[in-house]
């Protein structure tokens, strides 16, 4: 059995609710066939249903955007589900949804199949350890350099003593990774030296909430999570049971002042925005359509790139710069 199947549904619901809204499925209005075609009421109001699936990383933001856009256009309904970036891309290319959510760069082979990607916000993947790790204080003082993270997920470093350079420590590292095709794993693997998700070893767990719960239950565990599944939306602190494993970016064996950016979600978001947290594992998040978007999907994506950016920070994301938003908008109009 996949280890992720043992993780509680209630935890997933609690995690999503903590991010500012449970699963939004607005189906009370008319569901239109060909709902990517823009519709209007007699008063000129937009009308129809926008179906969305994909990356856990973008899901809380999409739920918020759906709520806000529905408030502006009550005749527009949303059907939003998470399931990983791979599902979002596959669903979009198959025409199963109007919009796919993808938390990694769009691949050339996907573009060749008709994928049209638009960057809409930014966030990051962060390495997470258990808050009761017996070596937490030393790990947060030293940080962990990129080469050591790579060796952990490739199975070359297997004890916490090896991480700390202390041969007297024999406790094994319990490594977790994602079982679903996802942008978080692709982004983390890229940071670890240009690898792919399939190169990462460890206990495979489904979904961002599942991976967070697995590490939170294992004092010797280590994993990685999207920003909004590592930090609590209300307190701005790591979610219960988790601590962040800081990156020793210059590899000097200590966490320097400029590298210590993990005290709160707001502090890390500022570091992502100004480049102090590296990319990867910082990255852009994308919406994807089959071919250039039109109709209702196009109207929604235009709003996301303009007025919708105002909701990014309060939902836990880094908005696009004005230049980035204008560049993405220009691509829509080409």
N, C-alpha and C positions, 0 to 999 in steps of 0.2 A: 504493500500500500504506500502511496505517496505520502511522506510525512506531513505535507500540507493539509491532507484530508482530515487529520486529527485536530486541527485548529478550530476554535469555536466560532460559530457564526455570530454569536453575541459580541465577541471581541471586535469583529469587523464592523458591526453596526455601531458599537460604541466609538470606534476610531473615526468612522465617517461622520457621526454626529458631532464629535469634538471638533471637526474641521469646519463646522458652520452649517451643516445641512445634511440630512439623510438622503437616500436615493430619491432623486426627483424624477418622477414619471408622470408627466402631465398629459393625461389622455382624455380629459373630460370633454374636449371639443371635437370638432370634426377632423377625422384622419383622412387625408387626401391621398389618392394614388398620384404618383409622380410628385411627391411633396417637395422636391427640390425646385419645382416651378413656382415662381412668386405668384401669390393670389392676393386679391383685395376685396374688401367689403364695398358696399355702395359708397361709404364715406372715404374710400381710398386707403383703409387700414390693411396692413399685412394680415394674411390668414393662412393657416396650414400647420403641419407638424414637421418638426426637424428631428430626425433620429440620429443619435450620436453613440459611438462605442469606442473603447480603446483604453489608452494608458491610465493607470492609476494615478500617475503623477499629475495629470491635467484634470482629473475627474472633479476634485473639489472646486476648482476654478470654473469648470464648465457648468456645474450645478449652480454656482452663484450667477454666472452670466445668463443662464437659462431663466433664473428667477427674475433678474432685472429686465431682461428683454421681454419676458412675458408680462411684466408689470407695465411696460411701455406699450406693448402690443398684445392685449388680452386674447386676441383670436389666434395667436401663435402658441402652439403647445410644443413640449419637448419630451422626448423619450431618450433618456441618457443612461448608459450602463458602462461599468468598468470591466476590464478583462485583460489588460496588457496591451502594449503598443503593437505587438504582432497581430492581435485580433482586430485592433482598430484599422490597421493597414489592410488586412485581408478583407474585412467587411466593407471598407470603402471601395477597394478595387472590384469587389464582387457586386457592388451596387446594393448591398444588404442594408447599408445606412447611408444617410446623406453626408455625414462628416465622421471621419476617423480621428481619434486623438493619438498622437505619436510623440514619444518623449525621447527621440534621438534624431540624428540627421536622416534625411530621406535618401535612400540608396538609388544609384543610377538605374539598377534593374527595375526598381519600382516606378521610377519616372518613365522608363521605357514602356511600362505596362499602363501608363496613363495617370499615375499619381501626381497630383498637384498639391504641394505642401506650402503652408503659410505659417511662419513663426508668429506666435501670438503673445507669449510671455517667456520668462526665464525662471529657472530654479536650479537645484543642484542635488546630486546624490552625496550622502554622507555615510561614513563607516560608523556602525553602532556596536557597542558592547553592552554587557549587562551592568546595571548600576551597582550590583553587589559583586562585581569581579574582584577577587582578593588583591589584585595588583592595580586597582583603578587609579589610586593617587600617583603611583610611579608612571603609569601609562599616560596620564594627563599632564604630568610634568615633562616627560620626555617627548611625547608624541610618537608616531610611527611613520617611518619614511616610506616612500613609494615602493622601493625595492623590497622592503619587508612585507608590505601589503601584498605585492605580487607573489612573493614566495609562499605566503599563507594560502592564497587561493589556488596556487599551483601545486600545493602539497609538499613544498620543500622545507617549510618551517612549520613544525607541528606542536611545539610547546611554548607556553608563555615565557619560559626561561630563555628560549632562543630569541624571542622578541626583545626581552629586557637585557640580554647579554649576561644572564645569571645562570650558570650551569647547575646551581643548587635547586632550581625550580623545575619540576618535572610535570606539572599539570598540563594536560593536553589542551590544545585549542579546539573548540567545537565550531567548525566553520559551517555557515549557512549561506545558501544562494537561492535564486529564484527558479521555480520549475516552469513557469510560463514565459513565453517569448516576450521580452519586455525591454523598454528603453533604459530602465535603471541598471539592469545587468549589462547591457551593451555599453552604457556610458562608463560604468565602473570598470569593466574589462578594458575599455579604451584607455582609461587612466592608468591601468596597471601595465602599460607597455604595448598598447596596440592590439590587445587580444580581442576575442569575440566571446559572447556569452557561453558558448559550448565549451570553452577552455576552462571555465571556472569550476573548481571542485567544491564539494561540500554537500550537506544535507539539503535537498531541493524542496522548497516550500512555495506554495502558490500565493501570489499577490503580495502587495506591500504590507497590508495589515497582518497577514499571516507570518511574514518574515519578521516583522517587529515583535510579534507575540512570541515567536520561537526563541529569539535572543533574550527577550525580557524574562523568560522562564528558565534560562540556562546561565548560571553564573560564569561559566567558562566559554560562553558563546560569543561569536562575532558575526556580523552581517553588514548589510548596507541598505539604506532606505532613502526614498525621496524626501526632500526637506519637510514636506507637510505631513509625512507619516513618521518622522523622527521627533518633531517638536509638537507640543500641545498648542492648539490654536488660542486657548484662553490664557494660559499662564505664560506662554512663550518659552517654557522650559522643556527639556526632553520629556517625552511621554513616560509615564510611570514604568519603572523597571529598566529603562534604557539610559545609557550615557553615550556621549559622542567620543569616538576615538580620534583625537586630533591629528592632522597631517603635519609631520615634520618636513616642511617643504624644502629646506636647504640641507637636510640630512646631517645636521651637526649634533644630533643626539639630545637635543633639548627643544622645548617649545618656546621660541622667541616671542617677544611681546607682539610683534606684527603678525605672528602666526596664530596667536591666541584669540580666535574670533568666534568661539562657540558658547559664550556665556548665556546667550538668549537667541531666539529665532531672529529678532530684529537685528542683533549684532552680526549674525551670519549673513542675513539678507544684505546688509550694507557692504559686507566684504565680497559677496557675489557681485553686487552691482558695480563696485569700483575695481574688481579684478584681483583683490587680495586672496580670494579663494580661487584656485586655478580652474581652467576649463580645458578638457574635462577634469574633474567630475561636474563642474557647473556646465549648464547647457541650455539651449533654447528648446521650447516646447512648441509643437506644431499641430495644426488642424490640416487634414488631408481630404481632398475630394477626388472623385474619378473624373479627370478632366478639369478644366477651369470651372470654378463654381459659377452658378447662375441662379436666378430666381431667389427664392427665400433663403437658401444657404448663403448666397452672395450678400444679400442685405444684412444677414446676421454677422458674417465675417467682417464686413465693412464697419459695422457698429463695434465689434470686438476691438478692432484696430484703432478706433477713435474713442468714443465715450466709454467703451468697456474697459479701457486701460485704467480708468479711475478706481476700479474695484480690485485691482491686482494686489497692491500692498496689503490692504486690510484682510485679504483672503490668504495671504502668506506667500505671494509671488513677487517677482521683480518685473515691473512693467518694462516694455520696450522703450528705448530712447525715442525721441521725436524723429530722429533720422531713420532709425530702424523701422518704425511704424510707417513712415512715409514711403520707404523703399518697398515694404510689403504691400502697401496699398497700390503703389505704382505697378507692381507685378499683376495685381488683380485687373488693372485697367488696360494692360497691354493688348 
